[in-house]
Amino acid sequence: MRSRFSLSPAWLALLLGVALLVWLAFGDMQRFRQHPPAERAAAQPSLPRIEVETSQAQMHTPHVILQGHLESRQDVTLRARRAGEVTALPQPRGANVDAGERLIEIDPGDLPARIERAEAQLALSRSELSGAQKLSGRNLVSDNELLRLKSELAQSRAELAGLRESLADTHLEAPFAGVLDRLEVDLGDYLQAGEEIGLLVDIAQLKARSWLPQRRADEVREGMPVTVTLLDGRTLEGQVSFLARSAEDATRSYPLEVSVANPQRLRIAGGSATLDVALAERPAHRISPALLVLDERGRMGVKTVSDDARVRFMPVDIISADAEQAWVGGLPDEVRLVTLGGGFVEAGQRVEAVAAEQSTAQPASADSGNR
């Protein structure tokens, strides 16, 4: 006899189906609970990873390199001051002479005799005037006679002074210490007044001339030290002695002169030279030229990372640069420079900054993505 609680095959299949559905439902819930929220957050995109280096400002002496030429500090063309025959040449061509040293003598002619007569006439005029002044006190000489004697005395003095000056013109003296660079007369030559005799130059002190670009005009001052390098590599020291207040129309550059000591009296006047002007010391950062970038406004600058891990573009002033390093101004005393990966991030973007391996004592390096 069949039990009254026995299940039919249809009911048994239904119960098994419900049990399977319940098991599946609880199994999925358990699986989802096994993944915590932290792991799901890790699946989100990570921040761009870049390399940074902390740069400290250093005191730097900028330099301006100019091309120029050397000249003698002063030179003068020697000319005859009166006509006559050359009777003596005390100094040969190329001689070093001191100021006041005699260079040439011209035949004075009858000047000594005329001077002797003028001196005697001056003595006579003085004696006559002295006697007349004594008689004038007793009203024995008229005032007109006294005036005539005074006029003759003045004329005698003027005549003697003119003759003495003419005698002085018969010999030519060096107006300053220098080198008799040219001597174009010989003994016995007859010179005309104003005729060229030679050239005296001062090479103990030289003058270097160059032209300063207008963008550096405000940085150079008179008195700044200058190193002058000759074509053979020798160097001389000097200082800026003159800087024009207005630029030349053709080049828009400012004429510059440098006073250069030449104690060995080297024969370098007229030659080319390189002028290295040392500017005032200022704080600056030394970086790799590869770190320099342009922003959308065309400004030159570098990419940095702020304290809140955001990329910033900071414009800079290029003080000096070459293939290996660049000195720049306009940055804070301490700044974190982007040295790797800067080409893949933009200003304002949050990043993950990692310290560079290079020492801050060396110029920062950069990859092609930061250029």
C-alpha positions as CSV (number, residue, x, y, z in Angstrom):
1,M,0.0,0.0,0.0
2,R,1.6,3.5,-1.0
3,S,2.3,6.0,1.7
4,R,0.0,9.1,1.8
5,F,3.1,11.4,2.1
6,S,5.0,10.0,-0.8
7,L,5.9,12.5,-3.5
8,S,5.3,12.0,-7.1
9,P,8.2,12.3,-9.5
10,A,6.8,15.7,-10.7
11,W,6.8,17.2,-7.2
12,L,10.3,15.9,-6.5
13,A,11.6,17.5,-9.7
14,L,10.0,20.8,-8.7
15,L,11.6,20.8,-5.2
16,L,15.0,20.0,-6.6
17,G,14.8,22.9,-9.1
18,V,13.9,25.4,-6.4
19,A,16.8,24.2,-4.2
20,L,19.2,24.7,-7.2
21,L,18.0,28.2,-7.8
22,V,18.4,29.2,-4.1
23,W,22.0,27.7,-4.1
24,L,22.9,29.6,-7.2
25,A,21.6,32.9,-5.8
26,F,23.5,32.6,-2.5
27,G,26.6,31.5,-4.3
28,D,26.8,34.6,-6.6
29,M,26.3,36.9,-3.6
30,Q,29.2,35.2,-1.8
31,R,31.5,35.6,-4.8
32,F,30.8,39.3,-5.1
33,R,31.5,39.8,-1.4
34,Q,35.0,38.3,-1.8
35,H,36.2,41.4,-3.8
36,P,36.7,44.4,-1.4
37,P,36.3,48.0,-2.7
38,A,40.0,48.7,-2.5
39,E,40.8,46.1,-5.2
40,R,38.1,47.6,-7.4
41,A,39.6,51.1,-7.0
42,A,43.0,49.7,-8.0
43,A,41.6,48.7,-11.3
44,Q,41.0,52.4,-12.2
45,P,43.7,54.2,-14.4
46,S,46.8,55.3,-12.5
47,L,48.4,58.8,-12.5
48,P,51.2,59.5,-15.1
49,R,54.6,58.7,-13.7
50,I,57.4,61.2,-14.2
51,E,60.9,61.8,-12.9
52,V,61.8,65.0,-11.1
53,E,65.0,66.5,-9.7
54,T,65.3,69.3,-7.1
55,S,67.4,72.2,-8.4
56,Q,69.0,74.8,-6.1
57,A,69.9,78.3,-7.3
58,Q,73.6,79.1,-7.3
59,M,75.5,82.4,-7.6
60,H,76.6,82.7,-11.2
61,T,78.7,85.2,-13.0
62,P,77.4,85.6,-16.5
63,H,79.7,86.5,-19.4
64,V,79.2,88.4,-22.6
65,I,81.5,87.3,-25.4
66,L,82.2,89.9,-28.1
67,Q,84.5,90.1,-31.1
68,G,86.6,93.2,-31.6
69,H,90.0,94.6,-32.4
70,L,92.8,96.3,-30.6
71,E,94.1,99.9,-31.1
72,S,96.8,102.0,-29.5
73,R,95.3,104.1,-26.6
74,Q,96.6,107.2,-28.4
75,D,98.6,108.1,-31.4
76,V,99.6,111.3,-33.1
77,T,100.9,112.2,-36.5
78,L,104.0,114.3,-36.2
79,R,104.2,117.4,-38.4
80,A,106.8,120.1,-38.9
81,R,105.7,123.4,-37.2
82,R,108.1,125.6,-39.3
83,A,110.0,125.3,-42.6
84,G,113.7,124.4,-42.5
85,E,116.3,121.8,-43.0
86,V,116.5,118.7,-40.8
87,T,119.7,118.9,-38.9
88,A,119.3,116.0,-36.3
89,L,117.2,112.9,-35.7
90,P,118.0,111.9,-32.1
91,Q,115.7,108.9,-32.1
92,P,115.6,106.1,-34.7
93,R,112.4,104.7,-36.0
94,G,110.8,102.1,-33.6
95,A,112.5,103.7,-30.5
96,N,110.6,103.9,-27.2
97,V,110.6,107.5,-26.1
98,D,109.4,109.3,-23.0
99,A,107.2,112.4,-22.9
100,G,109.2,115.5,-23.8
101,E,112.0,113.7,-25.4
102,R,113.3,115.4,-28.6
103,L,112.5,113.6,-31.9
104,I,113.8,116.0,-34.6
105,E,115.7,119.2,-35.0
106,I,115.4,121.8,-37.7
107,D,118.0,124.5,-38.7
108,P,117.0,127.6,-36.7
109,G,118.7,130.0,-39.2
110,D,119.1,133.5,-37.8
111,L,116.7,133.0,-35.0
112,P,119.3,133.0,-32.2
113,A,120.7,136.4,-33.4
114,R,117.2,137.9,-33.6
115,I,116.4,136.7,-30.2
116,E,119.6,138.3,-28.8
117,R,118.6,141.6,-30.4
118,A,115.1,141.4,-29.1
119,E,116.3,140.8,-25.6
120,A,118.5,143.9,-25.8
121,Q,115.6,145.9,-27.1
122,L,113.4,144.7,-24.3
123,A,116.1,145.7,-21.7
124,L,116.3,149.2,-23.3
125,S,112.5,149.6,-23.3
126,R,112.4,148.7,-19.6
127,S,115.2,151.2,-18.8
128,E,113.5,154.0,-20.7
129,L,110.1,153.4,-19.0
130,S,111.7,153.2,-15.6
131,G,113.4,156.6,-16.1
132,A,110.3,158.2,-17.4
133,Q,108.3,157.0,-14.5
134,K,110.8,158.7,-12.1
135,L,110.5,162.0,-14.0
136,S,106.8,161.7,-14.2
137,G,106.6,162.1,-10.4
138,R,108.1,165.7,-10.9
139,N,105.9,166.5,-13.8
140,L,108.9,166.4,-16.2
141,V,107.4,163.8,-18.6
142,S,104.0,164.0,-20.2
143,D,101.4,161.3,-19.9
144,N,101.5,160.6,-23.6
145,E,105.2,160.0,-23.5
146,L,104.7,157.6,-20.6
147,L,102.1,155.7,-22.6
148,R,104.4,155.5,-25.7
149,L,107.2,154.0,-23.6
150,K,104.8,151.4,-22.1
151,S,103.6,150.5,-25.6
152,E,107.2,150.0,-26.8
153,L,107.9,147.8,-23.8
154,A,104.9,145.6,-24.5
155,Q,105.9,145.4,-28.2
156,S,109.4,144.3,-27.3
157,R,108.0,141.6,-25.0
158,A,105.7,140.3,-27.7
159,E,108.5,140.2,-30.3
160,L,110.8,138.3,-28.0
161,A,108.1,135.8,-27.1
162,G,107.3,135.2,-30.8
163,L,111.0,134.6,-31.6
164,R,111.4,132.2,-28.7
165,E,108.3,130.3,-29.9
166,S,109.8,130.1,-33.4
167,L,113.0,128.7,-32.0
168,A,111.1,126.1,-30.0
169,D,109.4,125.0,-33.2
170,T,112.8,124.1,-34.6
171,H,112.8,120.9,-32.5
172,L,109.9,118.5,-32.1
173,E,109.3,116.8,-28.7
174,A,107.2,113.7,-27.9
175,P,103.8,114.8,-26.5
176,F,103.5,111.5,-24.6
177,A,105.5,108.3,-23.9
178,G,105.3,105.9,-26.8
179,V,106.9,104.3,-29.8
180,L,108.2,106.2,-32.8
181,D,106.3,103.9,-35.2
182,R,107.0,105.9,-38.4
183,L,109.8,108.3,-39.3
184,E,109.5,109.6,-42.8
185,V,112.4,112.2,-43.0
186,D,116.2,112.0,-43.3
187,L,119.0,114.3,-42.4
188,G,119.2,117.2,-44.8
189,D,115.6,117.0,-45.9
190,Y,113.9,120.4,-46.3
191,L,110.5,120.5,-44.6
192,Q,107.6,122.8,-45.1
193,A,105.4,123.9,-42.2
194,G,102.7,121.3,-41.6
195,E,104.6,118.5,-43.5
196,E,104.1,115.0,-42.0
197,I,107.2,113.7,-40.2
198,G,106.1,110.4,-38.6
199,L,103.8,108.6,-36.2
200,L,104.0,108.3,-32.4
201,V,101.9,105.6,-30.8
202,D,101.3,104.6,-27.2
203,I,101.0,100.8,-26.8
204,A,101.7,100.5,-23.1
205,Q,97.9,100.9,-22.8
206,L,95.7,99.6,-25.6
207,K,92.1,100.2,-26.4
208,A,89.8,97.3,-27.5
209,R,86.8,98.3,-29.6
210,S,83.7,96.2,-30.1
211,W,79.9,96.5,-30.4
212,L,77.4,95.4,-27.7
213,P,74.1,93.9,-28.8
214,Q,71.1,96.0,-27.6
215,R,69.6,93.1,-25.6
216,R,72.7,93.2,-23.3
217,A,73.1,96.9,-23.1
218,D,71.5,97.2,-19.7
219,E,73.8,94.5,-18.2
220,V,77.2,96.1,-19.0
221,R,78.6,98.9,-16.9
222,E,81.8,101.0,-17.1
223,G,84.5,99.4,-14.9
224,M,83.5,95.8,-15.4
225,P,86.4,93.4,-15.8
226,V,87.2,92.1,-19.3
227,T,89.5,89.3,-20.4
228,V,91.0,89.9,-23.9
229,T,92.0,86.8,-25.8
230,L,94.4,87.2,-28.7
231,L,94.4,85.0,-31.8
232,D,97.4,83.0,-30.5
233,G,95.6,82.3,-27.2
234,R,97.4,84.8,-25.0
235,T,95.3,86.8,-22.7
236,L,95.3,90.4,-21.3
237,E,93.2,91.9,-18.6
238,G,91.3,95.2,-18.9
239,Q,88.0,96.9,-18.0
240,V,85.2,98.6,-19.7
241,S,86.1,102.3,-20.2
242,F,83.3,103.5,-22.4
243,L,79.8,102.4,-23.5
244,A,77.9,104.6,-25.8
245,R,74.5,105.9,-24.8
246,S,72.9,105.5,-28.3
247,A,73.1,102.6,-30.7
248,E,74.5,102.8,-34.3
249,D,71.8,103.1,-36.9
250,A,73.2,100.4,-39.2
251,T,73.7,97.7,-36.6
252,R,71.5,98.7,-33.7
253,S,74.5,97.9,-31.4
254,Y,76.3,100.1,-28.9
255,P,80.0,101.0,-29.4
256,L,82.1,99.7,-26.5
257,E,85.7,100.4,-25.5
258,V,87.9,98.5,-23.1
259,S,91.1,99.8,-21.6
260,V,93.8,97.0,-21.8
261,A,97.2,97.1,-20.1
262,N,100.0,96.0,-22.3
263,P,103.1,96.0,-19.9
264,Q,105.2,93.9,-22.3
265,R,104.4,96.3,-25.2
266,L,103.3,93.4,-27.4
267,R,102.9,94.3,-31.1
268,I,99.2,93.6,-31.2
269,A,97.7,97.0,-32.0
270,G,95.4,96.6,-35.0
271,G,94.8,92.9,-34.5
272,S,91.6,91.0,-33.7
273,A,90.7,89.9,-30.2
274,T,87.8,88.2,-28.3
275,L,86.4,90.2,-25.4
276,D,85.0,88.3,-22.4
277,V,83.0,90.8,-20.2
278,A,82.2,89.5,-16.7
279,L,78.8,90.7,-15.7
280,A,77.4,91.2,-12.2
281,E,77.0,88.0,-10.1
282,R,73.4,86.8,-9.8
283,P,71.5,83.7,-8.6
284,A,70.7,81.2,-11.4
285,H,69.9,77.5,-12.0
286,R,72.2,75.2,-14.1
287,I,70.1,72.8,-16.2
288,S,70.4,70.7,-19.3
289,P,69.4,72.6,-22.4
290,A,67.1,69.6,-23.2
291,L,64.8,70.7,-20.4
292,L,63.9,74.0,-22.1
293,V,60.4,73.9,-23.7
294,L,58.1,76.5,-25.4
295,D,54.5,77.1,-24.2
296,E,51.6,77.9,-26.4
297,R,52.5,81.6,-26.2
298,G,56.0,81.0,-27.5
299,R,57.7,81.6,-24.1
300,M,60.8,79.7,-23.2
301,G,60.6,77.8,-19.9
302,V,60.8,74.6,-18.0
303,K,58.2,72.1,-16.5
304,T,58.1,71.8,-12.8
305,V,56.0,69.9,-10.2
306,S,54.3,71.8,-7.4
307,D,53.7,70.6,-3.8
308,D,50.3,69.4,-4.7
309,A,51.8,67.1,-7.4
310,R,50.6,69.2,-10.4
311,V,52.7,70.0,-13.4
312,R,53.5,73.7,-13.9
313,F,55.1,75.7,-16.7
314,M,57.5,78.3,-15.5
315,P,59.1,80.8,-17.9
316,V,62.8,81.5,-17.6
317,D,65.4,84.0,-18.7
318,I,68.4,82.4,-20.5
319,I,71.5,83.9,-19.0
320,S,74.0,81.7,-21.0
321,A,73.8,78.4,-22.8
322,D,75.9,76.0,-24.7
323,A,75.6,72.4,-25.9
324,E,76.1,70.9,-22.4
325,Q,74.4,73.3,-20.0
326,A,72.2,76.4,-19.6
327,W,72.1,78.9,-16.9
328,V,68.6,80.3,-16.4
329,G,67.0,82.9,-14.1
330,G,63.4,83.7,-13.2
331,L,62.9,80.5,-11.1
332,P,62.5,80.2,-7.3
333,D,65.6,79.4,-5.2
334,E,64.5,75.8,-5.0
335,V,62.3,74.1,-7.7
336,R,61.5,70.5,-8.7
337,L,62.3,70.1,-12.4
338,V,60.6,67.5,-14.6
339,T,63.6,65.6,-16.1
340,L,61.8,62.6,-17.6
341,G,58.4,62.2,-19.1
342,G,57.6,65.9,-19.4
343,G,56.6,65.5,-23.0
344,F,53.6,63.3,-22.0
345,V,52.1,65.6,-19.4
346,E,50.5,69.1,-19.6
347,A,50.5,72.0,-17.2
348,G,47.9,71.6,-14.5
349,Q,47.9,67.8,-14.7
350,R,48.3,65.7,-11.6
351,V,51.2,63.3,-11.7
352,E,53.1,60.8,-9.7
353,A,56.6,62.3,-9.2
354,V,59.6,60.1,-8.6
355,A,63.0,61.5,-7.6
356,A,65.7,61.2,-10.3
357,E,68.8,59.1,-9.8
358,Q,71.2,61.9,-11.0
359,S,72.9,64.1,-8.4
360,T,71.7,67.7,-8.3
361,A,75.3,68.7,-8.6
362,Q,75.2,67.8,-12.3
363,P,73.0,69.3,-15.1
364,A,69.7,67.6,-15.2
365,S,69.2,65.1,-18.1
366,A,66.1,64.6,-20.1
367,D,64.6,62.2,-22.6
368,S,63.2,63.0,-26.0
369,G,59.7,63.3,-24.6
370,N,60.7,66.3,-22.6
371,R,62.1,68.4,-25.4
